[in-house]
Amino acid sequence: MAKTIITVATTGAWPTKKDNPNIPLTPQEIADDVYECYKAGAAVAHLHMRDDEGMGTMSTEKFEETVKLIREKCDIILNLTTSGDLNATDETRQAHLKAIKPDMASYDCGSMNWGHNALFINHPKFLEELGQTMQDNGVKPEVEIFDAGMVYNSLYYLKKGVLKAPVHYQFVLGAPGGTTATVDNLVYLKNLIPEGSTWSAIGIGRGHMPILMAAIAMGGHIRVGMEDNVLFAKGVLAESNSQFVTRAANIIREFGNQVATVEDAREILGLKQVVKA
């Protein structure tokens, strides 16, 4: 049977306790949440950090504390963000990768308007530096795609050697200013990536379930969690991130696939296996 990887994106940079009181924000809350998601079937955790006021931060210390707490509980694959702090510099967006050397990290492959009042800047110089930082520290990029132009950017960086094949893509559909979360758009984007690539998808908001189901049917992997959706269903707040993971795992099994274990995901993504004591 095919094996489908579940990535859980627990926190993100923007949702607050006002949006959903169950969202984890502190290192301990995130670590406890990730462990519950791991037990429910998540093989990868995509992590953002918050400062003591609940704002997005690229604090290396916050990442180190959270990673240490998670590693005391489980060996889930860790995918650390390189964005999510409006005050971050090119240096602070990469510093934690050099200190922690996680399995994976996000590589947002282009700039875009974020809604109607903000800019999400990933300029070429930064992307070249980030690609080199990831290669130097053994971090696999998760190439995040918000629109088709970012796929074409990735092909340029692949040709230039900034990215290495096989590339792993994360299609993020439904972000304000990005490509709408429709199955047609997912099919279009998936058909642009190089043969041999791995990929995953997420639909933000109401596009969550259609994109999740289409990704599984198309042979991709999936991302769930409160970074992208604070509602579990229309008008119903999510009780936890593990609630999303449990539903996703059940759908994968109903489809006839297996939920990928951490070891499975490492093999699929080309990550080194960890020898357990």
Buried (B, 14 or more C-beta within 10 A) or exposed (E): EEBBBBBBBBBBBEBEEEEBEBBBBBBEBBBBBBBBBBBBBBBBBBBBBBEEEBBBBBBBEBBBBBBEBBEEBBBBBBBBBBBBBEEBEBEBBBBBBEBBBBBBBBBBBBBBEBEEEEEBEBEEEBBBBBBEBBBEBEBBBBBBBBBBBBBEBBBEBBEEEBBBEBBBBBBBBBBBBBBEBBBEBBEEBBEBBEEEBBBBBBBBBEBBBBBBBBBBEBEBBBBBBBBBBBBBEEEEBBEBBBBBBBBBBEBBBEEEBEBBEBBBBBEBBEBEEEEEE
